[in-house]
């Protein structure tokens, strides 16, 4: 097969953002439209929301295409760049329909890669730190192959994203598409769903409601938290880079916090009287998570600018507004879903006679 000569294209581009109505996708769409690009947001709205992109719907540079990425893409689509952020990213959501999660990662990514090949479009895959599993290396570099349970309740997402990376690099090696892969570590900010079951949304919503803060395990497990605007800046730099890195690139904030430290910071900022409530650890929950961002800094000069204490302010304000709008029921639903995921047993071998 002839190897193509990839170019960045015109200054003003036609861009597809799959998962564009989600938390990160909507921030990305907003930035791209502000830069003057023509953006098509493809989203089935299962975890995305119309309200995330309602400010863009009046622009003649923004089009919303309600569709599942696993379905055949419209023949009329012609784009120069594709960002693939399509997939539920929080455990309660991606475990709710694990088969669809896996198909979104594999079939959906393959559909978009096929479009990139047809259009000779540059392609960015939003992968995840979950490809490292419960890591035995700390901090995690891109060279680390990971420590993932392929049959556990989180495998639909962890292994789905690993399979998507395989597809991406096979397309790249075969010269079929200019593919770049970013591994995103925990990211937070306005437009997170109150019911997404992630640690920041759980703790903030519970603190604002005056309820006990749910901490799983001892609370000494660690995470690193990157503010949304820092992450979006990294995605744009990765896509705009003239030379393809040819390898995955970590994006995240290397500041490492225990969950207990995060909880006490949330209590301090909110002024909440809530107490801490310890619960058993979910299945396959990673004990330590911190990105090595040396590659991103070397390639693009990228590093996060927003400290956790600074980013939590506008994030908490966002959740406070959502709670005032009556999001309590969805938060309760998230707690039940997370509890069900935590208690999900390992598969049992079936004996056939």
NUZAVEX-241354 format. One line per field, with one value per residue (C-alpha): residue in one letter; x negated, y, z. Coordinates in Angstrom, 3 decimals. Each point is the difference from the previous one (the first is absolute). Example, Ala and Ser with C-alpha at 12.3 -4.5 7.8 and 13.67 -1.06 7.14 Angstrom:
BEGIN
resn <- A, S
c1 <- -12.300, -1.370
c2 <- -4.500, 3.440
c3 <- 7.800, -0.660
This chain:
BEGIN
resn <- X, X, X, X, X, X, X, X, X, X, X, X, X, X, X, X, X, X, X, X, X, X, X, X, X, X, X, X, X, X, X, X, X, X, X, X, X, X, X, X, X, X, X, X, X, X, X, X, X, X, X, X, X, X, X, X, X, X, X, X, X, X, X, X, X, X, X, X, X, X, X, X, X, X, X, X, X, X, X, X, X, X, X, X, X, X, X, X, X, X, X, X, X, X, X, X, X, X, X, X, X, X, X, X, X, X, X, X, X, X, X, X, X, X, X, X, X, X, X, X, X, X, X, X, X, X, X, X, X, X, X, X, X, X, X, X, X, X, X, X, X, X, X, X, X, X, X, X, X, X, X, X, X, X, X, X, X, X, X, X, X, X, X, X, X, X, X, X, X, X, X, X, X, X, X, X, X, X, X, X, X, X, X, X, X, X, X, X, X, X, X, X, X, X, X, X, X, X, X, X, X, X, X, X, X, X, X, X, X, X, X, X, X, X, X, X, X, X, X, X, X, X, X, X, X, X, X, X, X, X, X, X, X, X, X, X, X, X, X, X, X, X, X, X, X, X, X, X, X, X, X, X, X, X, X, X, X, X, X, X, X, X, X, X, X, X, X, X, X, X, X, X, X, X, X, X, X, X, X, X, X, X, X, X, X, X, X, X, X, X, X, X, X, X, X, X, X, X, X, X, X, X, X, X, X, X, X, X, X, X, X, X, X, X, X, X, X, X, X, X, X, X, X, X, X, X, X, X, X, X, X, X, X, X, X, X, X, X, X, X, X, X, X, X, X, X, X, X, X, X, X, X, X
c1 <- 0.000, -1.267, -0.998, 1.788, -1.588, 2.020, 0.425, 1.715, 2.328, 1.449, -0.052, 3.792, 0.995, 3.012, -0.298, 1.949, 0.143, 1.455, 1.409, 0.154, 2.978, -1.792, -2.005, -3.315, 1.443, 2.162, -2.951, -1.960, 2.845, 0.311, -3.698, -0.078, 3.031, -1.568, -3.068, 2.203, 0.178, 3.111, 0.809, 2.271, 0.824, 0.926, 1.623, 2.727, 0.725, -0.083, -2.501, -0.347, 2.543, 1.577, -0.422, -3.778, 0.081, 3.124, -2.126, -1.440, 3.219, 0.627, -3.340, -0.170, -3.362, 1.493, 2.068, 1.383, 0.322, 1.890, -1.333, -1.713, -3.592, 0.457, 2.505, -1.167, -1.023, 1.808, -1.474, 0.046, -2.488, -3.174, -2.419, -3.662, -0.372, 1.703, -0.080, 1.338, 1.287, 2.977, 0.367, 1.492, -2.953, 1.254, 0.361, 3.773, 0.680, -2.358, 0.969, 3.723, -0.281, -3.465, 0.468, 0.944, -3.020, -2.314, 1.662, -0.271, -3.738, -0.526, 2.759, 0.470, -3.697, -0.336, 2.898, -1.709, -3.377, 1.653, 1.349, -3.461, -1.435, 2.644, -0.402, -3.768, 0.861, -2.248, 1.334, -0.369, 1.013, 0.920, -1.352, -0.290, -2.283, 2.189, -2.081, -2.607, 2.498, -1.096, -3.578, -3.134, -2.065, 0.197, 0.288, 1.310, -1.989, 1.301, -2.449, 1.765, 2.237, 2.375, 1.463, 3.607, 2.543, 1.483, 3.076, 0.984, 2.925, -2.210, -1.431, 2.643, -1.581, -3.623, -0.420, 2.301, -2.296, -3.071, 1.570, 0.824, -3.656, -0.988, 2.296, -1.385, -3.630, 0.752, 1.634, -3.031, -2.587, 1.843, 0.050, 3.795, 0.524, -1.971, 0.928, -1.044, 0.848, 0.264, 0.360, 2.160, -0.360, 2.731, 1.459, 2.596, 1.800, 3.368, 2.450, -0.845, 3.218, 1.046, 0.939, -3.176, -1.296, -3.525, -1.820, 0.100, 3.674, 0.928, -1.845, 1.037, 3.684, 0.071, -1.757, 2.411, 2.957, -1.411, -0.184, -2.832, -2.880, -0.325, -3.593, -0.817, -2.730, -2.249, -0.045, -3.771, 0.192, -1.233, 1.185, -1.220, 2.511, -0.303, 2.274, 2.025, -1.539, -3.509, 1.027, 1.742, -3.131, -1.980, 2.406, -0.215, -3.795, -0.116, 2.284, -1.853, -3.478, -1.609, -1.815, 1.907, -1.468, 0.472, 0.698, 2.623, -0.364, 1.143, 1.986, 0.781, -1.073, -2.932, 1.113, 0.907, 2.627, 1.473, 3.777, -0.001, -1.920, 2.480, 2.954, -1.378, -0.747, 3.603, 1.294, -2.195, 1.071, 3.709, 0.085, 2.075, 0.589, 0.015, -1.909, -2.044, 1.623, -2.241, 1.238, -1.579, -2.211, 1.549, -1.270, -3.316, -0.121, -3.560, -2.027, -2.314, 0.350, -2.393, -1.108, -3.520, 0.491, -3.594, 0.902, 2.757, -2.346, -2.827, 2.191, 2.237, -1.286, 3.296, 0.583, 3.110, 0.494, 3.014, -0.666, 2.635, 0.948, 0.500, 2.019, 2.299, 1.506, 1.830, 0.688, 1.795, 1.934, 1.143, 1.249, 1.719, 2.005, 0.880, 1.218, 2.193, 1.567, 1.085, -2.723, 0.305, 1.856, -2.701, -2.693, 1.900, 0.240, -3.755, -0.627, 2.172, -1.727, -3.449, 0.959, 1.275, -3.237, -2.042, 1.860, -0.064, -1.513, -2.703, 1.321, 0.542, -1.186, 2.873, -0.490, 1.428, 0.971
c2 <- 0.000, 3.445, 2.033, 3.344, 3.386, 1.509, 3.772, 2.260, 1.489, 3.490, 2.477, -0.239, -3.666, -2.288, -1.978, -2.928, -0.446, -3.380, 0.197, 3.757, 0.541, -1.563, 1.639, 0.333, -0.156, 3.061, 2.053, -1.102, 0.911, 3.396, 0.733, -1.190, 2.107, 3.008, -0.502, 0.263, -3.674, -1.777, -2.678, -3.024, -1.461, -3.689, -1.344, -2.504, 2.055, -3.024, 1.689, 3.291, 2.798, 2.539, 2.680, -0.375, 1.269, 2.186, 3.149, -1.263, -1.030, 3.514, 0.108, -0.761, -1.630, -2.690, -3.060, -2.584, -3.514, -2.277, -3.471, -2.945, -0.260, -3.765, 0.568, 0.651, 3.620, 2.228, -0.063, 3.795, 0.528, 1.683, 1.187, 0.855, -0.879, -2.525, -0.046, -3.256, 0.604, -2.337, -2.339, 0.080, 0.654, -0.528, -3.505, 0.129, 1.148, -2.277, -3.007, 0.631, -1.472, -1.556, -1.595, 3.328, 1.567, -2.534, 0.432, 3.788, -0.380, -2.518, 0.327, 3.730, 0.746, -2.116, 1.894, 3.309, -1.268, -1.072, 3.535, 1.406, -2.232, 1.004, 3.707, -0.106, 1.666, 0.297, -2.138, 0.390, -2.871, 0.836, -2.976, -0.220, -0.636, -3.053, -1.842, -0.241, -1.801, -0.290, 0.972, -1.653, 2.934, 3.429, 2.570, -1.468, 0.597, -0.675, -2.901, -1.887, -2.787, -0.025, -2.412, -0.559, -2.656, -1.049, -1.710, 2.353, 2.442, 2.886, -1.937, 1.231, 3.456, -0.829, -2.679, 1.818, 3.024, -2.220, -1.654, 3.438, 0.997, -3.162, 0.950, 3.525, -1.026, -2.664, 2.679, 2.222, -2.704, -0.936, 3.632, 0.013, 2.950, 2.608, -1.146, 1.520, -1.637, 1.851, -1.735, 2.203, -0.144, 1.109, 3.265, 2.195, 3.310, 1.554, -2.157, -3.205, -1.896, -0.078, -3.667, -1.147, -1.848, 1.428, 0.933, 3.798, 0.154, -2.468, 1.872, 3.486, -0.865, -1.785, 2.907, 2.530, -2.123, -0.380, -3.772, -2.320, -0.071, -3.500, -1.223, -3.470, -2.030, 1.892, 3.176, -0.240, -0.956, 2.855, 1.853, 2.953, 2.618, 2.125, 2.985, -0.138, 3.079, -1.392, -3.292, 1.667, 2.068, -3.233, -1.630, 3.000, -0.016, -3.727, 0.393, 3.046, -1.527, -0.152, -3.238, -3.046, -1.153, -3.620, -1.023, 0.708, 3.144, 0.401, 3.096, 0.614, 1.907, -1.697, 1.446, -3.101, 0.028, -2.683, -0.224, 1.048, 3.155, 0.758, -0.520, 2.380, 2.602, -0.242, 0.394, 3.053, 1.761, -0.780, 0.630, -3.164, -1.705, -3.418, -2.897, -2.729, -3.399, -2.949, -2.775, -3.130, 0.591, -0.662, -2.907, 0.755, 3.582, 1.334, 0.764, 2.628, 2.222, 2.721, 0.913, 0.453, 2.950, 0.260, -0.937, 2.662, 2.631, -1.002, -0.064, 3.012, 1.790, -1.039, -0.020, 0.696, 3.517, -0.369, -1.377, -2.206, 2.580, 2.578, -2.261, -1.280, 3.488, 0.280, -3.748, 0.246, 3.053, -2.070, -2.843, 2.433, 1.415, -3.501, -1.019, 3.074, -1.167, -3.236, -2.467, -1.802, -2.976, -0.640, 0.122, -2.597, -2.143, 0.259, -1.182, -3.062, -0.759, 0.388, -2.265, -2.631, 0.196, -0.337, -3.154, -1.590, -3.487, -1.498, -2.256, -3.628, -2.772, -2.087, -3.746, -1.574, -3.676
c3 <- 0.000, -0.887, 3.047, 0.028, 0.549, 2.847, 0.251, 2.503, -2.634, -0.154, 2.887, 0.374, 0.072, -0.005, 3.213, 1.422, 3.786, 0.956, 3.514, -0.433, 2.316, 2.962, 2.773, -1.848, -3.510, 0.530, 1.267, -3.069, -2.388, 1.637, -0.440, -3.618, -0.970, 1.755, -2.192, -3.089, -1.006, -1.264, 2.555, -0.254, 3.397, -0.213, 3.177, 0.887, 3.158, 2.312, 2.302, -1.880, 0.345, -2.321, 2.666, -0.284, -3.577, 0.033, -0.178, -3.310, -1.732, -1.305, -1.798, -3.721, 0.723, 2.245, -0.939, 2.410, -1.416, 2.385, -0.737, 1.598, -1.189, -0.381, -2.835, -3.580, -0.419, -2.513, -3.498, -0.228, 2.835, -1.247, 2.658, 0.416, 3.680, 2.263, 3.798, 1.451, 3.526, -0.423, 2.964, 3.479, 2.310, 3.559, 1.505, 0.725, -3.569, -1.919, 2.129, -0.532, -3.536, -0.135, -3.416, -1.544, 1.726, -1.615, -3.409, 0.272, 0.549, -2.791, -2.628, 0.579, -0.199, -3.139, -1.624, 0.708, -1.169, -3.244, -0.410, 0.696, -2.707, -2.553, 0.724, 0.631, 3.302, 3.012, 2.871, 3.762, 2.278, 3.588, 1.888, 3.760, 2.941, 0.628, -2.608, 2.791, 2.269, 3.634, -0.849, 1.313, -1.359, 1.630, -1.420, -3.243, -3.179, -3.496, -0.322, 2.807, -1.376, 2.945, 2.557, -1.076, 0.949, -3.388, 1.508, 2.829, 0.091, -1.181, -2.963, -2.465, 0.286, 0.854, -2.656, -2.418, 0.059, -0.343, -3.067, -1.433, 0.357, -1.873, -2.880, -0.050, -0.209, -2.619, -2.189, 0.587, -0.763, -3.190, -1.146, -0.078, 2.349, 1.922, 3.503, 3.327, 3.361, 3.303, 3.354, 2.207, 3.778, 2.431, -1.276, 1.698, -0.386, -0.844, -2.012, 1.803, 0.664, 3.651, -0.456, -1.758, 3.061, -0.194, 3.154, -0.353, -0.986, 2.786, 2.739, -1.116, -0.346, 3.350, 1.702, -1.503, 1.124, 3.527, -0.375, 1.121, -2.498, -1.438, -0.050, -1.266, 1.662, 2.422, -2.077, -0.320, -3.693, -2.184, -3.071, -2.075, -1.111, -3.158, -0.607, -3.234, -1.649, 0.441, -1.592, -2.964, -0.660, -0.156, -2.445, -2.320, 0.133, -0.742, -3.008, -1.330, 0.250, -3.445, 0.765, 1.203, 3.355, -1.090, 3.600, 2.684, 2.100, 3.618, 0.923, 3.652, 3.066, 1.798, 3.349, 2.035, 2.765, 2.210, -0.080, 3.650, -0.897, -2.782, 2.345, 2.629, -2.690, -1.254, 3.567, 0.540, -3.215, 0.372, 3.756, 0.287, 3.397, -1.712, 1.553, -1.691, -0.599, -0.930, -2.308, -1.543, -3.046, -3.452, -2.088, -1.817, 1.271, -0.602, 3.119, -1.488, -3.032, -1.102, -3.533, -1.200, -2.388, -1.171, -3.568, -0.268, 1.389, -2.320, -3.110, 0.594, 3.079, 1.589, 3.719, 2.091, 1.312, 2.317, 3.506, 1.625, 2.616, -2.782, -2.304, 2.722, 0.456, -3.353, 0.058, 3.340, -1.238, -3.003, 2.181, 2.389, -2.922, -1.211, 3.455, 0.157, -3.266, 1.647, -0.926, 3.357, -1.496, -2.587, 2.708, 2.037, -3.121, -0.517, 3.548, -0.556, -3.322, 1.530, 2.895, -2.434, -1.991, 3.181, 1.000, -3.450, 0.355, -2.140, -2.807, 0.966, -2.298, -1.405, -0.126, -3.150, 0.046
